[in-house]
Amino acid sequence: MNEKDSEQKNLDLSKKDTDRGIDPDVAEDNAIVSESGNDAPDTHAEEQTQERAGGTPAAGSSGKAWMFIAIGLALLLVIVLWKPPFGGGDSNEVVATVNGDDITKADLYKSLVEVGGEQTLDNLIQETLINQEADKAGVKITEADINKEIDSIKERFGGSEEELTKQLQSSGMTIETLKKQLAPQLTMRKILEPKVTITDDEIKQFFDENKAQFDTVEQVKVAHILLATKEEAEAVLKQLKEGADFAQLAKEKSTDPGSKDNGGEYDFFPRGTMHEPFEDAAFNLKKDELSGVVQTDSGFHVIKLLDRKDAHSATLEEKKEEVKDIIMNNKTYEMSQTWLKDLNDKAKITNNLKDEKKDAEGAADKEANTGADKEAK
């Protein structure tokens, strides 16, 4: 994705949103739909668009629930595996010095354990249980499996790796750490999928209840040149009508920092995304047609329609496999909770970290009770 697209999809409300003619309320909601090479529904964008157009999304809370699950089990079942920043060796080895005071590996390990050691160890135990079951079932996850899942997750962010990366960064993650953490999740799903039954009636019911999420709204792709004054915009429009290159003029004269370097282009967007005058002009243009001078709070625009996607009502035949995959994700996610609990109940697990904590808490309680008894006497 180029800089313009990144700016256009930025979740943070900034001056650049206003400069580009984007409705600040919509920019804050991240309602701009980006172009992708598939028909995967951008449900958040469609909900925001429908709400602003006076409509109501067809699916209720259940629709939102499957939407998040459809992003991929990775974002719902992520296991955070902390790897020690040090290898083996002497635990008294100094890893840092502060004004002459040493911090050893043992100090660092103790601190890490106190901060999140119990949860980290529990995650490692769960991963070990999953891998043991995978060995029994002959299940193996390949690099191709992981890349396919990453691509599927990207589709839920408009097909953009940059947008996915931005979302992961907000949770302190990267694409690479996500890939590493996907393996146990995909392993568990591959183990559970043979246990799941999905009927044609279920697929039809799900599609009927959530059809609006699969429909495609009308979208346009435009380029624009933003000027500070009406006179400047009229002069640019005159040059364009005389044959000047739109992209070159945008680079030279546009004051929109998010699009000028890309010839003024915006990606596809639906109604309800831009300021009304800008949007009305864009949707009323024919392909390759120029608008007149359009005024918004950002300044004066000259707009060119580059492409259009007509609204499309999805059919069950088109979306059957996609719906089936969503239902499979739902069912394997729900099943995984009970499945993991059963594995833990049947497994012989020794957790010394948890046992040490219980012993320490027991000793502290005993000491507190002894002190209370002495005071009572």
N, C-alpha and C positions, 0 to 999 in steps of 0.2 A: 504493500500500500504506500502511496506517495504522501508527501507532507500535507497536501490539500485534503486528502481523504482522512488523514489522522486528525487534522483540525476539525473537519466536519463532524466526525464521530466522537469528539472529545466530550467526556461526561461532565467536565468542569465547565461551569458557566463563566465565560470570559468576555473581554471586550471584543475579541475576534468573532464571537458569535453575532454580536450586533453589527460589526463591520460587514459581515457577509450577508446580512439581510435575513438571518435565521431568527425566528421567534425565540426569545430567551427562554420562555417557559418550556417550549418544545425541546430546545437544546439541552436544558437541564434534565429533561426526561429521556434524553438520548433516543428520540423518536425517529431519527432519520434512518431510512432503510437503505442499506448498501447493496450494490449489485453483487450477485453471486451466480455461479454457473449452475444452480439448481433451483428447485422450487421449495426448498425447506422454508417453512413459515417463520418470519421474525415476529414472534408472538407479542413481544413487548411493544415493538413499534406499531404493530397493527392495532393492539388494544388502545395505545395512546392516540393513534390516528382516528379510530372509530369514536373514541370518547370525545375528541375535539370536534368531530364532525356531527356530534349529536347522537351517534349510534351507541350500541352496547355490544361488547364482545359476546359471541355466542356461548363460549364456555365460561363457567363460573370458576370457583376455587379449584374444582377438580381439573379444569383445563390448565390452570397455572401449575398445579402439582405435576401433571405429566410433562409440561413444558420443561420444568427444571430437571426432571428425571431424564428427559430426552436429550438434554445437553450432554449426558454421559455419566455413567456411574462414577467416573473419576472425580467429578465435582461434588458428588454426594457422599461418596465412600472413601475419600482420600485418606490414606494412612500416612501420617507424617513420620518418617523414619530419620531420626537424628543420627548422624554418624560422628563419632568422637573426632575432634580436630587433632588427635594425636594418636600415635601408634602404641605398640607395647613398650616394654622397657621399665626403667626405674621410676616408680611412682613418686619418688622424691626429687626427680629432675625438675629444675626450675624452668617455668615457662614464661615468667614475667618478673620484673623487679620494680618496686615502687619505693623511691627514696631509701633504697638499701634493704627493704623488706621483700623477701622472696615469696612468690606464689608458685606452688609446685603442681605437678600433674595431679597429685592426689587431691589438692585443694580444688582444682578445676573440676575434676570428676565428681567430687562431693557436691559442689555447687550445681552442676548439671543435673545430678540425681535429685537434688532438692527442688529444683525448678520444674523439671518435667520427667524425671527418670521413671516414675511409676507408670505413667501413661505410655512413655516410649517403650518400656519393657513389655507392657501389655500388648502394644501394637506389634512388636516383634513376635510375641507368642502367637498372636492371631495369624500373622503371615506364615509362621512355621506350620501351624495347623492346616492352613490352606494349601501350602506346598506339599504337605504329606498326603492330603486327599487328592491333589493333582497327580502325584506319582502313582497312587492306587488306580486312578481313573485313566491314566495314560494321557493326561492333558498337558500340552505344552503351548506356551505363548511365544510367538515369533516377533521379530522386529516389524514384520509386515502387519501383524495384528495390531501392534501398538500404533504404528503410523496411520493405519486405517481408522482407529479410534480417535486419534488426534485430528484427522481430517474431518471426521464426523462432528467433533466438538467445534472445530472452526466454523462449520456450516451454521451453527447456532449463533455465531457472532458475525454473520454476513460473509463467511468464507475468508475472513481476514485473520491472518496469523498475528498481525500487529495489534488488532483489537483484543484477541484472546490473550496475548502477552500482557497487554495493559491491565486486563481484568485479573490475571494471575499475579501480577506485581502488587496489586492492591492487597493481596493475601500473602505477600512475601514469597511468592513462588515464581518459577520460570518454566518455559516449555520443557527444558531438559529434566527438571525435577518432577514435573508432571509425568513425563514419559517413564521415569523410574518408578513412580508410585502407581502407574496404571497397571503394571504387571500383575500384582496380587488381585486387583479388582477384576481384570479381564479373565484371570485364571478362575476366580470364583464364579463369574458369570458363565464361563464355558462349562464348568462342572455342573451348574444348575440348569442350564438351558434344556438338556434332554428330559428333565423332570417336569418341564412346563408344557401345558397343553393350551393351544389357542384355537378357538373355533371361528368359522366364518361369521357366525352370528355376533361374536364378541367384536370382531373387526368392524362389522357394519354398524353396530351400536356405538362403538367409540367414534367412528368417523361421523355418524349422524349427529352425535352430541357435541362434537368439536369441529364441525365442518368449517366454520368461519376462520378457524386457525389455519386451515389449509388453502383457503381462497387467496388469490393474489389481487391486490387493489391496483388501480391505475397508477402508474409512476412515469415520471419524465426525467430525462437527463439533459442538463443545460450547461452552457458556458455563459459567463457574464463578465462585464467590465464595470467596475464601480468607480464613480468619479465624485468629487467633492461638490461640484456645481452643475446646474442644469446646462449652462453654456458649454462646459467641457464635454458633457455627455452628448449634446447635440453635435458638437464638432467631431467627436469620435464616430457617432452614427453616420454622419455625412461621409467620413472616410471609408467606413465599411460599405456603404451603398455604392461608393465609387470603386470598390474592388479590393480594399485593403484586407490583409490577412487578420482574421479575428484573434487567433492565438497570439500572434506577434504583438498586436495592439494591447492585448490583455497584459502581456508581460511588461510592456513598456509603460502603460498608463494606468492600469487598475490599482486601486488603493486597498484591495482585498488581499492581505498577506497569505491567506489560506488557500487561494486558488490561482493567483496571478502567474506563479511560476509554472503552472500546469495549463496555461492557456485559458485560464478562467473557468475551467470545468468543475462542475459538481457531479457527484455520482447520482444514481437514480434516487428519487425521493417521491413519497406519496403526498396527497393533499393533507393539509393540516400541519405541515412541517415548517414552511417558510412564512415570512410576513405576508399578509394577504395580498397586497398589490403585486409583489414579486411573483407569488404563486399564481394569481389569476392570469397574469401576463404569460407566464411559462406554460400553463396548461391550455391556453387558447392559441398557442402558436402551432404552425405546421412544421414538419421536419425541415431543418436548415433555414427557417424563416427568422427574420430579425424583429424584435419588438421595437416600439418607440422608446422614448426615455421614460423610465419607471422610477418613481420616487418612493423611497421608504425612509424609515428613521435613520438608516445607515448612510443614505446619500442618494445618488442618481445612477441607475443601472441601465445598461444596454444588454439585452438577453438574446441568446440564440438557442433554439431547440435543436439538440443533437440527436435525440432518440426518444422513443415512447414505448412503454409496455402497457398494453391494454389490460383491463381488469379481466380476471379469469376465475370462473367458478369451478373448483376442483371436483373431480369425480372419484368415486371409490376405486374404480379400476386403475386410475392414475396413482393413487396414494395407498393402495392396499399394502404393499411391502413396507412402506414407511410407517403406516399405522401398526402393522404387525411388529415391527422393530420397537416401536414405542411401548406397546403392550408387553413385549418380552422384557424390556428394561424395567418396566413397572413390576412385573411379576417376580423377576429374579431379584430385584432389590428387596421386595417384601419378603420373599422366601429366605434371603440371605440372613436376615435377623434371627429367625428360628434355627436355621441350619448352623450358624456359628455358635449359637447357645448350646445346641446339642453336641457339637464337637467339643466344646469346653467341658460340658458335663461328663462326657465319656472319656476324655483324655486324662492321663496322669501328668499333672503339671506341678512342678515345684517352683515357687516364686519366692526366692530368698529375700528379695527386696521388700516385698509386701510383708513377709514374715518378720523381718527385722523391724519394720515400722510398727507392726502390731506389738512386738515385744517391747519396743521403746515406749509406745503409748500405754501399755499395761504397767510398765515400771513407773511411769509418771503418775498414773492414777493411784497406784499403790502408795507412792510417796506422798501424794496429796491427801489421801485418806488417813495415812499415819500421822501427818501433821495436824489434821483436823481432830483426830482422836486425842492427841496430846493437849491441844488447846481446850478440849471439852473437859479434860481432867484437871 
